[in-house]
Amino acid sequence: MLTLFGTGALLMRGAGCTINDMWDKDFDKKVTRTASRPIASGEISQLQALAFLGVQLTSALAVLLCLNYYSIALGAASLSLVVSYPLMKRITYWPQLVLGLAFNWGALLGWSAVIGSCDWSICLPLYFSGVMWTLIYDTIYAHQDKADDVLVGVKSTALRFQEHTKPWLSGFTGALLAGLVLTGVNAQQTLPYYGAVSLVALHLTHQIYTLDINKPEDCWKKFVSNRNLGLLLFLGIVFGNLWKSRNDIVLNNGRKEE
């Protein structure tokens, strides 16, 4: 299942990037950091990009069809978010919110793939936390391009928050942590999970406190550091579940002895 989801995530996020670059080729040409992207630079044509997108989506569909019917329907429902995200930066200062809704769909799909349906008391707060996390790291990412974005007319949360970015990021962090704690309580998680959540809190606090939104290189560094945050939480879930399984085994053995 991890292999399927790893492959599916790579394909669908890749498809999202392809769609984004196809929509934004004219914008990308005017932004220093993105001008060398294959479609914007003319290295790859729109037709070639469309063919590549077809391969990505077909391959992703093949992965999706390996899951149960509930998950197939749930996975297909995310496609509208993947396709619409690139348009959002043209009409709202909150495209990062739509990106979060798309990128974190796996919080719902992963559960349903294993169980056959969603336990919404667990899946929704986890999904919500993921959306908050995306708002944090992608707002930081967007600060790299804010000068160019103003010139070409692209909107983002970085332009919406400007010098008030850190208070907003702190608010998102509080919401993220509340969602993770609620998820843990409803899933009857154990000490390793809450230990990981505590480390996530420390990571984000340091990330936001030391962030310099006016230095693109620092924004990139902080953005990339979020992969460590994801790994921390993943390990917390894994070891939390192992701890819970161990406790269940000990409890059952104790009952047998009685």
PyMOL commands that set and color helices and strands:
alter all, ss='L'
color gray80, all
select helices_A, chain A and resi 2-23+25-28+38-41+46-64+69-77+79-91+95-103+106-115+120-152+157-186+191-210+216-224+226-257
alter helices_A, ss='H'
color red, helices_A
deselect
rebuild
show_as cartoon
